[in-house]
């Protein structure tokens, strides 16, 4: 019997994970890895970093599945870990950037992001505009407060409903509405500032 | 979005549609996203026909949102589970890594402290007062050493030997 057949429901999958069954692990990864990578990309804007963090998310899931009480759904729990891991990575990379700035080492993090987007375009002018947009998007999103950014990323990148976001963030639906509204307002302000700077 | 933002754009374009901009300044992002109601979308489009700056900024937002859409396109990776498994089975090198990271800092601190001590000692050896301290100690020893000084009685006897009763 394949893992897919044995683990048709979430509770069965959870049982398999707690029992340490490799098929259950594989099934979980296959089911959620795209969602986790996409969520991490929303925070990190780098495919390679997002994949690294997504791997750590699943390692964390496997290591702490025994402590999972089942208060929230499995997907909610996984999203929560993905958000925390991504925010922690951003904090540590912020410190790294500061350190490399102080020591004078060249930080090619932004170049990597720009190149990722630029490489998809064949026209140099188009690719330049696109990498510029990628840089602006990253800076604008990173300047948002963590809660606004989380609500926005889960809504825009993962298309989660307000209820699902509320579960992940452990806040009320009203708070999620307010966070998303304010995040859009702030993003428009930040984008306008960048736009205004470029026009000068 | 503050009221001054859209007013400013429109004034740059010499368009004084202040009321319309007050409405627009909230909804440009949602308009670019395509989440506005039909009625609001029509109102925004009508304004964008007149306002070059707002229409240019809306195009900028659309460009940024297009990047976001491109980032969302994540394809399934058939080797992802294998990578996770390999990473999980790999022995953790975290403590060793942190020591390795600390090593350059520790070496730098040692060099700094050693440099300061060496500087102080070299300064003592070759400074302008080098050797003076020894001389001073010698003279001071003489000055405070009562036994080493000539007693006043001997001095008087040496000055006036004729008054020496001991002879």
Interface residues (C-beta under 8 A of the other chain):
Chain A: X25 X26 X29 X30 X33 X34 X37 X38 X41 X42 X45 X51 X54 X55 X56 X58 X59 X62 X117 X120 X129 X130 X133 X134 X136 X137 X140 X156 X157 X184 X185 X187 X188 X189 X191 X192 X195
Chain B: X1 X2 X5 X25 X26 X28 X29 X30 X57 X60 X61 X63 X64 X66 X67 X68 X70 X71 X72 X74 X75 X76 X77 X80 X81 X83 X84 X85 X87 X88
